[in-house]
Amino acid sequence: MAKRRLGLSYLLVASAALLLSGCATVYKPLGWVISSYSKDEVVPYALAHPDAEVSICGTGEGLTQFVGSFGRVIKDPNYTLFYTELLTGFCAESRAYESHLRYLRASHQNQTTIARDELMLAQRWHAIAAERRVRAVNFMTARYGDIGGDTCPNLFKDEDEITYLLGLVTALQAVRSDLLSGAQVGVRRDLAARTMRSSQCLDNEKWWGVPQAIRSTVWAFVPGTLPKNQNLWQNYQGADAIAKKHDALFPVVLHVLGADNHGNEDEVRRALRTAGEIQRNIASGNHKFPAMYQLVNAISHDQLRYMADAIWMEQKGHRSPPKSLGEFPDEAKRAPADIDGLL
């Protein structure tokens, strides 16, 4: 009993000394704990979460400043901050997409003043997305080195490889977001070109055809980068074929973005049809996409659905019907749902 009282006395003395020494003593160990917990638990949990809205506008916006604040007392938690900024970038982009859909609807109804206002709002959100994505890329390169270097970074684990892969795509998206904003941020265009070399550091089959889709997207975005012996659309379709084997929507998103940038509606529709096939297989429960990366597919699905919504909104004045990914208003196989009785 005496030993227990003695041990308790030491604990009380130590606790009192810690409290009397001031809060600064607590911050550093707490910072390391929060940083490690976020890296080891929060990031994997978010990546496995199937609800994109909760993650991009919940986890991303909720944790960025909290985790980032510990950079004042410990070495910057670059790994976690890359993910939180990546998610906030998608959140801003989703708001830009919503504004753009409202712009299309107002244009369809000849409401020119509203349409112009929504277009300006969409550009503002694209600028915010570009800024956030540039920050995310900076956090990624602080951990793994500059994009487009002569050597590949040390990617020891799958978690490093998926992070690097997402970082390369984020760099492409930063350039695109800035373009859609009207170049408000001034993201350097060579950032996209540099991802092409770094994409060679990742196994194309292992990562669902995304590295091949990255290279195709650089060729689609940056004039003069397409090699003479390469066919842009065949390369995209090759990436899509690998994506279908893995039930991965991520490479198909890049295909749609590249085709949209070229104004190639046939390729946009081809990619969306592929996405529809993949999504139906996912819905059947027989999909092969890794459960630990569900968020990647969930965000990809939302981006593809937006591209489909834009086509429907422009032609019909409303979004795409439920479960219609890969179908189009001028060739739809099902009649729109009758909602008159619900109004």
N, C-alpha and C positions, 0 to 999 in steps of 0.2 A: 504493500500500500504506500509505504514511504517513497519507493521508487516511482510509483505512478504520480504522486503529488509533486515529486521533484521534476519529472518529465513535463508535467502540466505547467509548472512554474517557468521552466525554460521556454515553453511555447508562448506563454503569456508575455514574458520579457521580450522574446523575439518579435512578437506581433506589435507590442508597444513601440519597440525600436523602429520597426518598419513604418508605423503610422507617424511617429514623431520626426522621422527623417524627411517627410514631405512626400507629396504625390508623385514627384518626378521619378522617385525610386520605383514606384509601382508601374509607371507607364511602360518602361522598356520591356520587362518580362511579360506584361500583359500584351504588348504589341507583338512580341514573338509568338505568343500563344494564339492570338487572333489571326495573325498572318498564316501560321502553320495550319490552324483549323480550317481557315478559308480555302487554302490550297488543297488540303487532304480530304476535306469533307464537303464544303459548300460547292466548290467547282464540280466535283463528280456528281453530286446530288442534282445540281442544276442541269448538267449535261444529260442526265438520265430522265429528266422531268418532261412529260409529253405536252405540257401546257405552255405554249410559246408566250402568251400574253403575260402570264404570271412571271416568267423568267425575264423577258426583255424589259418590261416596264415596271416590274416588281423588284426582282433580285438586282437587276442592273442599276436602276436609279436608286434603290434603297441602300445598296452596299458601297457604291463607288466612293462617296465622300468619307464614309465611316472607315473603310479599309485604308483608303488613301491617307487619312489623317495620321495613321501610325507611321507613315513615312517620315514624320517629323521627329520621331524618337528612335526608329530603327531603319535599317536599309530598306529602300522602297520595295514593297511587296509586288514586284512587277508582274509576276505570273497571275496573281488574282486580279490585279487591276486591268490587265489585258482583257480578261473575260468580262469584268463588269463594264468596261468601256465598250467592248464589242457589243454587249447586250443593249447598252444605252443607245448605241448607234442604230441598231435595229428598231428600237423603240421610236426614235426620231423619224426613221424612214417610214415606219408604219403610219405615223401621223401625216407625213408628206403624201403617202399613197392615198390615205383617206381624203385629204384635201383635193388631190388630183381626181379622184372619183367624183367628188362633188362638183369639181370644175367641169368634168365631162357631162354630168347630169344637167348642170345649168346650161351648158352649151347646147345640149340636146333639146332643151326647152326654150332656147333663145333668150335666156336670162343673162345678157352680156355683162352687166355690172357685177352680178354675183360670180359669174364665171371668172372674170378678171381678178376679183378679190381672192377667190380660192386658189387661183394659179399663183398669185403672189405669196399666199400662205404656204403653199406646197414648196415653193423655192426657199422660203425661210427655213422650213423644216429640213430640207435637203442640205442646206448650209450647216445646220446644227449637226446633222448626221455625219457630214464630211469632217467637221471639227472633232467629233467624238471618235471617229474611225482613225483619224491621224494620231490622236492620243493613244488609241489601242495599239496601233502599229509601233509607236514609239516604245510602249511598254514591252511589246514582243521583241523588238530588236535590242532593247536593253538587256534582255535575258539571253537571246540566241545570236545576236550579231546582226549586222546590216543585211538587208535583202539584196540579193544579186552579187554576193561576194564570190571570190575565186574558189573558196572551199565551202563545204557543207558544214552546218553547225553540228555539235555533238547532240544527237537525239537518242538518248539512252533507252527511253521507254516509250510505249505507245502514247502515254499522256503528253510527252514532248512532241511526238510526231503529229498528233491531232491538233495540238496548240499551234505548231508551226504551219500546218495546213490551213487552219482557220485564219492565221495571221496573214498569209499570202492572199487569201481571198478578200480579207478585210482591206488590204492595200488596194486591190482592184476596185472594191466598192467605194473606198474613199475618193478615188479619182472620178468614178461615175457619179457619186453624190454631188461632188463639186461641179461637174458638168451640168447636172440637172438644176443646180442652184443658180446657174448663170455665172459660174466661176467666182462666187463671192469669197471663197476661202483661199483660192490660189494654190490648190494641191498640185505639186509638180507631176507632169504627165509621165516622166520617166520612172516614177514609182511603179506604175503598171508594168512597164517594159522589164523592170528588174525582177519581177516575180517569175518571169519565164525561166530564167536560169535557176532560180532557187527551187522551182517546182521539180527539177530533175533530182533533187535530194530525197524525194519521197517515192515509194513504190506505188505505181499506178494501179495495179490490180488490187493491192491490199486496201487502198484508200478509194475504192469504188469508182475509179476513173476520173477523180477530181483533178489530179495533176495534169492529165491530158486536156481536160476542160479548161484549166487555167491557161495553158499555152494557147488554146484556141481563142480564148477570150482576149488575150493580149493581141493576137493577130486581128481580132474583130475591132478592138478599140484603138489600136495604135497603127496609123497608116505606115506602110513600108516594112512592117515586121514579118509579114507572111512569106515564108520561104517559097521559092519557085516550084519546088517539087511537092508542095503540100496543098491539099484541098481543104479549105476551112470547114465546109459543112460535113464532109466525110470524116474529118477528125472529131467534130462534135458528135456525130452519129456513132462513131467508135466508142467515145466516152459514154454515150447513152447506153450502148449495148452492155458495157461493163456495169453500169449503174443498175440496169434491169436485173442482172444476175444477183446483185446484192440488195435489191429493193431500196436503192438509195436515190433520193430526190435531189440531193445537193448538186451533182454535175449537170442535171437537167436545168436547174435554175440558171447556171452560167450559159448554157446553150440558148435559153430564152433571152437572156440579157444581150448576148452577142448578136443574135438575130434581130432583136428589137433595135439595137444600135445601128445595124445595117439597113433597117427598114425592110427586112425580108420576112413578110408575113407568112409565107409558106413554111419557112423554117420555124417561126414562132409556133405555128399550129402543130407542126410535126413534133416539136419538143413537148408541147402541152399534151398532145395525145399520148406520148410516151409516159409523161408524168401521171396521166389518168390511169394507164395500165398499172403502173407501179402502185399508185394509191389504192386501187381496187384490190390488189394483192395484199397490201398492208392491212386493209380493212377486213380481209378474209381471215386474218390471224395466222396465215402461213408464211409470213414474211421472214426474210433472213437478215434484216438489218439489225445490228447489235443494240440490245436494250440499253446499254450504257451510254449510247449517243442519241437517244430518242429526240432530244431537243434539236439536234441538227436537222433531222427529218421534219420535225414540227415547224421550225422556222422556214425551211425550204418550201413546205406545203403552203404556208401562208403567203410567201412571195409569189409562188406559182398561181395561187388562187387570185391574187391581186391582178396579175397579168391577164388571167381569164376574165375577171370582173371588168377590166378596162375595155376589153373587146365587146362584152355584152353591154356595158354602159354606153359606149359610143354608138352602138347599133340600135339598142332597144331602150336605153334610158334607165336600166336597172341592172343590178349585179347578176352574176351567174346563179342559176338554180342550185339547190343542194345536190351534192354528189354528181356534178356534171363536169368535173375537170376533164378536159380533153374534148368536150362538145362545144359547138359554136352556134350562135343564134341563126345563122343562115344555112345551117345544116344539122340542126339539133334533131335527135331521134325521139325525144320525149316532148310532150306538150307541157307548157308552163303550168305550175300548180294553180288551181282555181281558188283564189283567196277572197272572192267577192262575198261569200257567205260569212267570212270572219270579220268583215268590216262593219 
